[in-house]
Amino acid sequence: MGASPPTTIDPRSEAFRANREAMMALLDEVRAAEARVLAGGGDRYVRRHRQRGKLLVRERIDLLVDRDSPFLELSALAGWGTDDPLGGAMVTGIGQIAGVECVISANDPTVKGGTSSPTTIAKSLRAQEIALRNRLPVVNLTESGGADLPKQADVFVPGGATFKNLTRLSAAGIPTVTLVFGSSTAGGAYVPGMSDYTVFVEGGAKVFLGGPPLVKMAIDEDADEEQLGGAEMHARVSGLADFLAANEHDALRLGRTIVRRLGWRKAGPPPRGPGAPPRLDPEELLGVAPADVRIPFDAREVLWRVVDDSNFDEFKPLYGSQLVCGWAELWGYPIGILANNGILFSEESQKGAQFIQLCNRSDTPLLFVQNVTGFMVGTRYERGGIIKHGSMLINAVSNSRVPHLTLMIGASYGAGNYGMSGRAYDPRFVFSWPNHRSAVMGPKQLAGVMSIVQRAAATRAGRDYDEDADRTMRAAIEDQIERESTALFATGRLWDDGIIDPRDTRTVLGIALSVTHSAPVQGAEAFGVFRM
Ligand code: COA
């Protein structure tokens, strides 16, 4: 046991209370959006679904996963701020089935017949990517009307990849299981078609390339749904169904049996132990981050409330101190951490690049904790080689092969987002706190840059610059960027895998880290050429 960490957070202070209040208000907004997703298609459709004797999507998932085991829902608020149904009429996440961590992808048939909008496609592609990168078996719970037809232009072509990915998962030795509860029509029929194992619910599953109306139109045949694509037909005649389930409960039981029979073993190393809880109270994470992302705070205060035993060993603490690097364990798994304590200078960038190489040498997964306004600009820093040094960090992040987890706890602006393994750098998971703000730069700076550019253009053209129009333009741009910088906006576009309650950080990262160990954990042999 080490000494207690030297925290300076005082839960009785005015600042703590104000931070906590602001965080709770943001969390309330997230909860309100989640409540909309939980309501599915609304009372009318939920009631109709139940009257048909069917289970709701989350009931199906509850019965599929091991009792009292956690289900880590992903992309819950996908589609936020778009005109697609919030959540994309689909639930995706990671659950444990017969002791095996699996990706679960389940249609919500109460929302527009479970049809696929662009959000549904993006969400299911992300779930498949998670399965492939982390080597997790996939279980689909299917009941969908296929493409949301009025949105077909944005669904048809990208949606094709969902079927391709299923067979590529299979080719990579990752099992795919589909339980069909209801309609799985047209392209949707390829979901069971491309799966290693299929279970069809008697009287429920309807799987055909063309439904009765299309068959009538195409070949003038009067077809009966059950004869054309019912569960029994597929189990006895076509052979598309491997198992005929008597009802939905039976299908879920069969799904569990299939996963148990896989004999699945994780390929990464097991944890070193159960992992002692942090000495500092995770409840206090609500009051660590100021409401205004421009006010800095010590990222160690977060780490001490997340990692095992609050035990964090710092690397190069006296050098490049605005990037905190070091080692810890999370639920017994070793992890290397890079956390921002301010802007990235040359020293910080080089230190980060070195640390990433060390963790790759020792096959240690990395956690990036982002609260960054970017790399330092200005004549002094350009002359000092900030581009070269920032490139070193981005090179190391891009070519690192150990699993990356990224946690957004405040600002994520400019190339700081890239250097700290933002979404485009393929971290295995990205989670955000509700106070997260992200954009190419801060709203004020961005509006100011636009104003300077336009003023210079007017001067060059010999025109007078309209100061009133400038003020209006700045306000409008600031407002737009402010709206586009929020955590909800980002999660709506799947730039993360979900917004989390800061108090759940340890649990969520722990599940994610465990999941990454389903695949082998191996560092990179080579990086790009580091420009010196
Ligand atoms: N695209 C867009 N909206 C669709 C849709 C689709 N493919 N399928 C269903 N919907 C809408 C319905 O219009 C309805 O909207 P409303 O309640 O606002 O009127 C809502 O989703 C629910 O549909 P409904 O038919 O009432 O539900 P159901 O549970 O009885 O049946 C289906 C669901 C999916 C079996 C049935 O709607 C169906 O067969 N749809 C067409 C499937 C198809 O041919 N798809 C081809 C895709 S490539």
Residues whose N, C-alpha, C, O or C-beta is under 5 A from the ligand:
A	BS01	COA	K112 G113 T115 S144 G145 G146 A147 D148 L149 P150 S183 T185 A186 G187
